[in-house]
Amino acid sequence: MDGIDSTTYLLLLVLLILSAFFSASETAFSAANMIRLRTMSEDGNKRAAQAVKVAEQYDKLIATILIGNNLVNIAISSLVTVAVSFYFRNYAVAISTGISTLAVLTFGEILPKSFAKTNAEQLCMTFAGPLRVLMVAFTPLSWLFLRLMKPFRKKEEGDEQPTITEQELMYMLDTIEEEGVLEEQEKELVQSALEFNDTTVEDILTPRVNMVALDVESTPEEVMKVITEEGFSRIPVYSETVDHIIGVVHTRDILQAALMNKNFDLKKLMSEPMYVHRSMKIARLLSEFQREKVHIAVVMDDYGGTLGIVTMEDVLEELVGEIYDERDEVVTEFTEVTPDTYEISGDMPVDDFLDEIHYHPSDIEEDDYDTMNGLALSVLEHIPTEGETFDLGRLSFTVLEMEEQKIKKMRVCLRPEPEEKKA
């Protein structure tokens, strides 16, 4: 080769390898699963530990990689220009630019980055050693660039974004389940734990209309009838109205007292009730239950009245799902009768129903209604009768069963989307 010895071509090959090294390093450390690397490090993997240390200096690492990659690519372009000028003097710049661009893009960018994306953790461990040396060698340059970048990266205190949001974590859980790493029940348990801190007492309470409570003036016979029919272990006791709950009585204490004296005094069997506000988070409520060693609390509304009651079981069900004993009647909230036709309980939460049918119309504000019964009553503006129908968006409702003033069961049909909207 006239004027060009093999050393030039060998140097070009080395520079291309270095370009691939820097590009692969950038992608590997950006795409690596740091949790996996930290786990390997904690298990005694020294290469993983070194990779973690390098990754923890991410800004300096990226500055080093970019400096190295740019120096190498400039050197490649210069050498190619020198080599090409021996053969095509008049078009050396244009030809060398095309050759160097194609070579760097193919062998210095696309191929190494594609490989690094699928082998991120392994390459991080392989490249961590050389990168640490380069980070030290390029310290003056990287320090200068980081100082220049600082004004553009400065954020107001408190503006730092979390590494991962709760919504992103939920999406990751769905992906992990699809890949078969987690069973559906395991995923639901993790999701429940994540949502636990956001759930309020009002979201899980037994409403006032469904409460079972004893009048403090009840006769022993009336008390025994209630505990026999209802089967609850703890029952609130009120004076005059349910808005004035004065205590909580344990069924066990009533039965023990009845064995000793059939004319027992209910007041002497009561314990002080625990009061909580409807806005309290259930995570805090659980702590209060544990601290006070109680299993039931009276939920107050904004005016000091009784909104309902909440129990330890209600809180735990938010984590593990419904807990049934041998006396509980299992109520199915949602049944798919045919595709797009469902039978639902009036007590089913609105957001749960819409999630089940994968339909969230703009004319239904999920936060405005707790249950499907509340949604129906709001739309109808009167107490419906069995068989009554109404429409809301693409949803068609039929009241199937009433229980006093509330809807116990309804049928819902999801109509097809209009053709003009599909288009």
C-alpha positions as CSV (number, residue, x, y, z in Angstrom):
1,M,0.0,0.0,0.0
2,D,1.8,3.2,-1.2
3,G,2.8,5.3,1.8
4,I,0.5,3.5,4.2
5,D,2.0,0.7,6.3
6,S,0.1,-2.0,8.3
7,T,0.6,-0.1,11.5
8,T,-1.9,2.5,10.4
9,Y,-4.5,-0.1,9.8
10,L,-3.7,-1.9,13.0
11,L,-4.1,1.4,14.9
12,L,-7.5,2.0,13.2
13,L,-8.6,-1.4,14.3
14,V,-7.5,-0.7,17.9
15,L,-9.3,2.7,17.8
16,L,-12.5,1.0,16.6
17,I,-12.3,-1.5,19.4
18,L,-11.9,1.4,21.9
19,S,-14.9,3.2,20.4
20,A,-16.9,0.0,20.7
21,F,-15.7,-0.3,24.3
22,F,-16.8,3.2,25.3
23,S,-20.2,2.9,23.5
24,A,-20.9,-0.5,25.1
25,S,-19.8,0.8,28.5
26,E,-22.3,3.7,28.3
27,T,-25.2,1.4,27.4
28,A,-24.3,-1.3,29.9
29,F,-24.2,1.1,32.9
30,S,-27.3,2.8,31.7
31,A,-29.3,-0.4,31.2
32,A,-27.9,-2.5,34.0
33,N,-30.1,-3.8,36.8
34,M,-28.4,-2.2,39.8
35,I,-30.5,-4.2,42.3
36,R,-29.1,-7.4,40.7
37,L,-25.6,-6.1,40.8
38,R,-25.9,-5.1,44.4
39,T,-27.3,-8.5,45.3
40,M,-24.4,-10.2,43.6
41,S,-22.0,-7.8,45.5
42,E,-23.6,-8.7,48.8
43,D,-23.2,-12.3,48.0
44,G,-19.4,-11.8,47.7
45,N,-18.9,-11.2,44.0
46,K,-15.9,-8.8,43.9
47,R,-16.4,-7.9,40.2
48,A,-20.0,-6.9,40.9
49,A,-18.9,-4.9,43.9
50,Q,-16.4,-3.0,41.7
51,A,-19.1,-2.4,39.1
52,V,-21.4,-1.0,41.8
53,K,-18.7,1.4,43.0
54,V,-18.2,2.7,39.4
55,A,-21.9,3.1,38.8
56,E,-22.2,5.1,42.1
57,Q,-20.1,7.8,40.4
58,Y,-22.4,7.9,37.4
59,D,-21.8,11.5,36.4
60,K,-18.0,11.1,36.5
61,L,-18.3,7.8,34.6
62,I,-20.4,9.3,31.8
63,A,-18.0,12.2,31.5
64,T,-15.1,9.8,31.2
65,I,-16.8,7.7,28.6
66,L,-17.8,10.6,26.5
67,I,-14.4,12.2,26.6
68,G,-12.7,8.9,25.7
69,N,-15.2,8.1,23.0
70,N,-14.9,11.5,21.4
71,L,-11.1,11.4,21.4
72,V,-11.1,8.0,19.8
73,N,-13.7,8.9,17.2
74,I,-11.7,12.1,16.3
75,A,-8.5,10.0,16.0
76,I,-10.4,7.5,13.7
77,S,-11.6,10.3,11.5
78,S,-8.1,11.8,11.3
79,L,-6.4,8.5,10.4
80,V,-9.0,7.6,7.8
81,T,-8.5,11.0,6.2
82,V,-4.8,10.6,6.1
83,A,-5.1,7.1,4.6
84,V,-7.7,8.1,2.0
85,S,-5.7,11.1,0.9
86,F,-3.0,8.8,-0.5
87,Y,-5.6,7.4,-3.0
88,F,-8.2,10.1,-3.6
89,R,-6.5,13.4,-3.1
90,N,-9.2,15.5,-4.6
91,Y,-12.1,13.9,-2.7
92,A,-10.3,12.8,0.5
93,V,-12.4,14.8,2.9
94,A,-15.8,13.6,1.5
95,I,-14.7,9.9,1.2
96,S,-13.0,9.8,4.5
97,T,-16.0,11.3,6.2
98,G,-18.3,8.7,4.7
99,I,-16.0,5.8,5.5
100,S,-15.3,6.9,9.1
101,T,-19.0,7.7,9.8
102,L,-20.1,4.3,8.5
103,A,-17.3,2.4,10.4
104,V,-18.0,4.2,13.7
105,L,-21.8,3.9,13.4
106,T,-21.6,0.2,12.6
107,F,-18.7,-1.1,14.7
108,G,-18.4,1.7,17.3
109,E,-22.0,2.4,18.1
110,I,-24.9,0.2,16.8
111,L,-23.4,-3.3,17.2
112,P,-21.7,-2.7,20.6
113,K,-24.7,-0.9,22.1
114,S,-27.1,-3.6,20.9
115,F,-24.9,-6.3,22.5
116,A,-24.5,-4.3,25.7
117,K,-28.2,-3.8,26.1
118,T,-28.8,-7.6,26.3
119,N,-25.6,-8.3,28.4
120,A,-25.6,-5.2,30.6
121,E,-24.7,-6.7,34.0
122,Q,-21.9,-9.0,32.6
123,L,-20.3,-6.1,30.7
124,C,-20.5,-3.8,33.7
125,M,-18.5,-6.3,35.7
126,T,-16.0,-6.9,32.8
127,F,-15.5,-3.2,32.1
128,A,-15.5,-1.8,35.6
129,G,-11.7,-2.3,36.2
130,P,-10.5,-0.5,33.0
131,L,-13.1,2.2,33.5
132,R,-11.9,3.0,37.1
133,V,-8.4,3.5,35.7
134,L,-9.7,5.8,33.0
135,M,-11.8,7.7,35.5
136,V,-8.7,8.5,37.4
137,A,-6.7,9.3,34.3
138,F,-9.4,11.7,33.0
139,T,-10.1,13.3,36.3
140,P,-8.9,16.8,35.4
141,L,-11.0,16.8,32.2
142,S,-14.1,15.2,33.7
143,W,-13.9,17.6,36.7
144,L,-13.8,20.6,34.2
145,F,-16.8,19.3,32.2
146,L,-18.8,18.5,35.4
147,R,-18.2,22.0,36.7
148,L,-19.3,23.5,33.3
149,M,-22.5,21.4,33.4
150,K,-23.3,22.2,37.0
151,P,-25.4,25.4,36.4
152,F,-27.5,23.6,33.9
153,R,-28.2,20.6,36.2
154,K,-28.9,22.6,39.3
155,K,-32.4,22.1,40.7
156,E,-34.4,23.8,43.4
157,E,-34.3,22.0,46.7
158,G,-37.1,19.4,46.8
159,D,-37.4,19.2,43.0
160,E,-35.4,15.9,42.8
161,Q,-37.5,13.2,41.1
162,P,-37.6,9.7,42.6
163,T,-35.6,7.1,40.8
164,I,-38.9,5.1,40.3
165,T,-42.5,6.1,41.0
166,E,-45.2,4.0,42.5
167,Q,-47.0,3.9,39.1
168,E,-43.8,2.7,37.4
169,L,-43.4,0.0,40.1
170,M,-46.9,-1.2,39.4
171,Y,-46.1,-1.4,35.7
172,M,-43.0,-3.4,36.6
173,L,-45.0,-5.8,38.7
174,D,-47.4,-6.4,35.7
175,T,-44.3,-7.1,33.5
176,I,-42.8,-9.5,36.1
177,E,-46.0,-11.4,36.3
178,E,-46.3,-11.7,32.5
179,E,-42.7,-13.1,32.5
180,G,-43.7,-15.7,35.0
181,V,-41.4,-14.5,37.8
182,L,-44.4,-13.8,40.2
183,E,-47.7,-15.6,40.5
184,E,-50.9,-13.5,40.3
185,Q,-51.5,-13.8,44.0
186,E,-48.0,-12.7,44.9
187,K,-48.3,-9.7,42.6
188,E,-51.6,-8.7,44.1
189,L,-50.1,-9.0,47.6
190,V,-47.2,-6.7,46.6
191,Q,-49.6,-4.2,45.0
192,S,-51.8,-4.2,48.1
193,A,-48.8,-3.5,50.2
194,L,-47.9,-0.5,47.9
195,E,-51.4,0.8,48.0
196,F,-51.7,0.3,51.8
197,N,-50.3,3.7,52.8
198,D,-52.7,5.5,50.4
199,T,-55.8,3.9,51.7
200,T,-58.0,5.7,54.3
201,V,-60.3,4.4,57.0
202,E,-63.3,5.7,54.9
203,D,-62.3,3.4,52.1
204,I,-62.7,0.2,54.2
205,L,-65.2,1.0,57.0
206,T,-68.5,-0.7,57.5
207,P,-71.0,2.1,56.9
208,R,-73.4,3.2,59.6
209,V,-76.4,1.6,57.8
210,N,-74.8,-1.8,57.9
211,M,-73.6,-1.5,61.5
212,V,-74.7,-3.9,64.2
213,A,-74.9,-2.1,67.5
214,L,-76.6,-2.6,70.9
215,D,-78.6,-0.1,72.8
216,V,-77.2,0.2,76.3
217,E,-80.7,-0.2,77.6
218,S,-81.2,-3.5,75.8
219,T,-82.5,-6.4,78.0
220,P,-80.3,-9.4,78.4
221,E,-82.7,-11.3,76.1
222,E,-82.4,-8.7,73.4
223,V,-78.6,-8.8,73.7
224,M,-78.4,-12.6,73.5
225,K,-80.7,-12.5,70.4
226,V,-78.4,-10.0,68.6
227,I,-75.1,-11.9,69.4
228,T,-76.7,-15.2,68.4
229,E,-78.1,-14.0,65.1
230,E,-75.2,-11.8,64.0
231,G,-72.2,-13.8,65.2
232,F,-69.8,-10.9,65.7
233,S,-67.1,-11.1,68.4
234,R,-67.2,-7.4,69.2
235,I,-70.3,-5.1,69.1
236,P,-70.5,-1.3,69.7
237,V,-72.9,-0.1,72.4
238,Y,-74.7,3.2,72.0
239,S,-76.9,5.4,74.2
240,E,-80.1,6.8,72.6
241,T,-78.6,7.0,69.0
242,V,-75.8,5.4,67.1
243,D,-74.2,8.8,67.0
244,H,-73.4,8.4,70.7
245,I,-71.4,5.2,70.9
246,I,-70.3,4.8,74.5
247,G,-68.5,1.5,74.5
248,V,-67.7,-1.9,72.9
249,V,-68.7,-5.2,74.3
250,H,-67.0,-8.6,73.6
251,T,-69.4,-11.5,72.9
252,R,-67.2,-13.7,75.1
253,D,-67.7,-11.4,78.1
254,I,-71.5,-11.4,77.5
255,L,-71.6,-15.2,77.4
256,Q,-69.5,-15.6,80.6
257,A,-71.7,-13.0,82.4
258,A,-74.9,-14.8,81.2
259,L,-73.7,-18.1,82.6
260,M,-73.2,-16.5,86.1
261,N,-76.2,-14.2,86.0
262,K,-79.0,-14.1,83.4
263,N,-79.8,-10.5,84.4
264,F,-76.3,-9.2,83.6
265,D,-75.6,-5.4,83.3
266,L,-74.4,-4.5,79.8
267,K,-72.7,-1.3,81.1
268,K,-70.4,-3.3,83.3
269,L,-69.2,-5.4,80.4
270,M,-68.3,-2.5,78.1
271,S,-64.8,-1.2,77.4
272,E,-63.9,2.3,76.2
273,P,-64.4,2.7,72.5
274,M,-61.6,3.9,70.2
275,Y,-62.5,6.8,67.9
276,V,-60.8,7.6,64.6
277,H,-61.5,10.1,61.9
278,R,-62.5,8.9,58.4
279,S,-59.4,10.5,56.8
280,M,-56.9,8.5,58.9
281,K,-54.6,6.3,56.8
282,I,-55.0,2.6,57.6
283,A,-51.3,2.1,58.1
284,R,-51.5,4.5,61.0
285,L,-54.8,2.8,62.2
286,L,-53.0,-0.6,62.3
287,S,-50.3,0.9,64.5
288,E,-53.0,2.4,66.7
289,F,-54.8,-0.9,67.0
290,Q,-51.5,-2.6,68.0
291,R,-50.6,0.1,70.5
292,E,-54.1,0.2,72.1
293,K,-54.5,-3.6,71.9
294,V,-58.0,-3.2,70.4
295,H,-59.6,-4.7,67.3
296,I,-62.4,-2.3,66.5
297,A,-62.8,1.5,66.2
298,V,-65.7,3.9,65.7
299,V,-65.2,6.1,62.7
300,M,-66.3,9.7,63.1
301,D,-67.5,12.1,60.4
302,D,-66.6,15.8,60.1
303,Y,-69.5,16.7,62.4
304,G,-68.7,14.3,65.2
305,G,-71.3,11.8,64.2
306,T,-70.8,8.1,63.6
307,L,-69.9,7.3,60.1
308,G,-69.3,3.6,60.7
309,I,-66.9,1.2,62.3
310,V,-63.6,-0.3,61.2
311,T,-62.0,-3.5,62.5
312,M,-58.6,-5.1,62.5
313,E,-60.0,-7.7,60.0
314,D,-60.9,-4.9,57.6
315,V,-57.4,-3.5,57.7
316,L,-55.8,-7.0,57.1
317,E,-58.2,-7.7,54.3
318,E,-56.6,-4.7,52.4
319,L,-53.4,-6.7,52.3
320,V,-54.4,-10.3,51.9
321,G,-57.9,-10.1,50.4
322,E,-61.3,-11.2,51.9
323,I,-61.1,-13.2,55.1
324,Y,-64.0,-15.5,55.6
325,D,-65.0,-17.7,58.6
326,E,-67.5,-20.5,58.7
327,R,-70.4,-18.1,59.5
328,D,-69.7,-15.6,56.7
329,E,-71.9,-15.4,53.7
330,V,-69.7,-15.3,50.6
331,V,-71.0,-12.5,48.4
332,T,-69.8,-12.3,44.8
333,E,-69.3,-8.7,43.9
334,F,-68.7,-9.3,40.2
335,T,-69.9,-12.0,37.8
336,E,-69.4,-12.0,34.0
337,V,-72.7,-13.5,32.7
338,T,-71.7,-13.1,29.0
339,P,-69.0,-11.0,27.2
340,D,-69.8,-7.4,28.1
341,T,-72.7,-8.3,30.4
342,Y,-72.1,-8.4,34.2
343,E,-74.0,-8.9,37.4
344,I,-72.6,-6.9,40.3
345,S,-73.2,-6.1,43.9
346,G,-74.4,-2.6,44.8
347,D,-71.6,-2.5,47.4
348,M,-68.9,-3.0,44.7
349,P,-66.5,0.0,44.6
350,V,-66.9,2.0,41.4
351,D,-63.2,2.0,40.6
352,D,-63.0,-1.8,41.0
353,F,-65.9,-2.3,38.6
354,L,-64.4,0.0,35.9
355,D,-61.0,-1.7,36.3
356,E,-62.7,-5.1,35.8
357,I,-64.4,-4.1,32.5
358,H,-61.4,-2.0,31.4
359,Y,-63.7,1.0,30.7
360,H,-63.1,4.5,32.3
361,P,-65.6,7.0,30.8
362,S,-65.0,10.7,31.3
363,D,-68.6,11.2,32.5
364,I,-68.0,8.9,35.6
365,E,-65.9,10.6,38.3
366,E,-64.6,7.6,40.3
367,D,-63.7,9.8,43.3
368,D,-67.3,11.1,43.6
369,Y,-68.8,7.7,44.4
370,D,-67.7,5.0,46.8
371,T,-70.0,2.2,45.5
372,M,-72.0,1.3,42.4
373,N,-75.1,1.8,44.6
374,G,-74.0,5.4,45.2
375,L,-73.4,5.9,41.5
376,A,-76.8,4.6,40.5
377,L,-78.6,6.7,43.1
378,S,-76.7,9.8,42.0
379,V,-77.8,9.3,38.4
380,L,-81.4,8.4,39.1
381,E,-81.9,10.9,41.9
382,H,-84.5,8.7,43.5
383,I,-84.8,5.2,45.1
384,P,-85.2,2.8,42.2
385,T,-87.5,-0.2,42.0
386,E,-86.5,-3.7,40.9
387,G,-86.4,-3.9,37.1
388,E,-85.8,-0.2,36.6
389,T,-83.2,0.7,33.9
390,F,-80.9,3.6,33.1
391,D,-78.0,4.4,30.9
392,L,-74.7,6.1,31.5
393,G,-72.3,6.5,28.6
394,R,-71.9,3.1,27.0
395,L,-73.2,1.4,30.2
396,S,-76.8,0.1,30.5
397,F,-77.9,-0.7,34.1
398,T,-80.8,-2.8,35.2
399,V,-81.7,-3.0,39.0
400,L,-82.2,-6.7,39.8
401,E,-82.6,-6.7,43.6
402,M,-83.3,-4.1,46.2
403,E,-82.7,-4.3,50.0
404,E,-84.7,-1.7,51.7
405,Q,-83.4,1.7,50.4
406,K,-80.3,0.4,48.6
407,I,-79.5,-1.6,45.5
408,K,-78.3,-5.1,46.3
409,K,-77.7,-6.4,42.8
410,M,-77.7,-5.0,39.3
411,R,-77.0,-6.1,35.8
412,V,-74.6,-3.9,33.6
413,C,-74.2,-4.2,29.9
414,L,-71.3,-2.5,28.1
415,R,-72.5,-1.5,24.6
416,P,-70.1,-1.5,21.7
417,E,-68.2,1.7,20.8
418,P,-70.0,3.7,18.1
419,E,-68.6,3.1,14.6
420,E,-67.9,6.9,14.0
421,K,-65.7,7.0,17.1
422,K,-63.8,3.9,16.0
423,A,-63.0,5.6,12.7
